[in-house]
Amino acid sequence: MRKTAAMCVAKLYDMSPELVTDRGFLESLIDLVSDEVPMVVSNAVVALREISDTSGKRHLEINKALAQHFLNALETCTEWGQVGGEVEGRNGVVA
């Protein structure tokens, strides 16, 4: 359910960015990046990337601990999660 919720936040952002920001959905989405389920992590990263593309803002800073979490999640993620959850950007930031 959390993996679907992550993608719903991205779609909701397309319709109403203010609602996502005002209701704290963006912060909840950022929290899902640290989830223990790899597909939740993947969908959260994809959703944040879509929101970043739409808004022109970067919403997730990647530190060493988060990078390690991503690597651990990749080990158990399906191929689709690995492709969908690609983290692009420079200086440790999701673009």
C-alpha positions as CSV (number, residue, x, y, z in Angstrom):
1,M,0.0,0.0,0.0
2,R,2.9,2.4,0.8
3,K,4.4,1.9,-2.6
4,T,1.1,2.9,-4.3
5,A,0.7,5.8,-2.0
6,A,4.1,7.1,-3.0
7,M,3.1,7.2,-6.7
8,C,-0.2,8.8,-5.8
9,V,1.6,11.7,-4.2
10,A,3.4,12.4,-7.5
11,K,0.1,12.3,-9.4
12,L,-1.6,14.5,-6.8
13,Y,1.3,17.0,-7.1
14,D,0.6,17.3,-10.8
15,M,-3.0,18.3,-10.0
16,S,-2.4,20.4,-6.9
17,P,1.1,21.2,-5.7
18,E,-0.2,23.4,-2.9
19,L,-2.3,20.6,-1.5
20,V,0.7,18.2,-1.4
21,T,2.9,20.8,0.3
22,D,0.3,22.2,2.7
23,R,-0.9,18.7,3.9
24,G,2.6,17.4,4.5
25,F,2.5,14.8,1.8
26,L,5.9,15.7,0.5
27,E,7.5,15.2,3.8
28,S,5.7,11.8,4.1
29,L,7.1,10.9,0.7
30,I,10.6,11.8,1.8
31,D,10.1,9.6,4.8
32,L,9.2,6.7,2.6
33,V,12.7,6.8,1.0
34,S,13.9,5.3,4.3
35,D,11.4,2.5,4.3
36,E,12.6,-1.1,4.8
37,V,10.6,-2.4,1.8
38,P,12.7,-2.0,-1.4
39,M,9.7,-1.3,-3.7
40,V,8.5,1.4,-1.4
41,V,11.9,3.0,-1.6
42,S,12.0,2.7,-5.4
43,N,8.5,4.2,-5.8
44,A,9.3,7.0,-3.4
45,V,12.4,7.9,-5.3
46,V,10.6,7.8,-8.6
47,A,7.8,10.0,-7.2
48,L,10.3,12.5,-5.8
49,R,12.0,12.6,-9.2
50,E,8.7,13.3,-11.0
51,I,7.9,16.1,-8.5
52,S,11.3,17.6,-8.9
53,D,11.0,17.5,-12.6
54,T,7.6,19.3,-12.4
55,S,8.6,21.8,-9.8
56,G,12.1,22.5,-10.9
57,K,13.2,22.0,-7.3
58,R,15.3,19.3,-5.7
59,H,13.5,17.7,-2.8
60,L,15.9,15.1,-1.5
61,E,19.5,15.4,-0.3
62,I,21.4,12.2,-0.3
63,N,23.9,11.6,2.5
64,K,26.1,8.6,3.1
65,A,23.5,6.8,5.3
66,L,20.8,7.2,2.6
67,A,23.1,6.1,-0.2
68,Q,23.9,3.0,1.8
69,H,20.2,2.4,2.4
70,F,19.7,2.6,-1.4
71,L,22.5,0.1,-2.1
72,N,21.0,-2.3,0.4
73,A,17.5,-1.9,-1.1
74,L,19.0,-2.6,-4.6
75,E,20.3,-6.0,-3.5
76,T,16.7,-7.2,-2.8
77,C,14.8,-5.2,-5.4
78,T,13.4,-6.6,-8.6
79,E,14.8,-5.4,-11.9
80,W,11.8,-3.1,-12.3
81,G,12.5,-1.5,-8.9
82,Q,16.2,-1.1,-9.8
83,V,15.3,0.6,-13.2
84,G,12.6,2.8,-11.7
85,G,14.6,3.8,-8.7
86,E,17.7,5.1,-10.5
87,V,19.0,8.1,-8.7
88,E,20.3,10.7,-11.0
89,G,22.0,14.0,-10.3
90,R,25.2,15.4,-9.0
91,N,26.4,16.5,-5.6
92,G,24.3,13.8,-3.9
93,V,20.9,15.2,-4.8
94,V,18.0,13.6,-6.6
95,A,17.2,15.5,-9.8
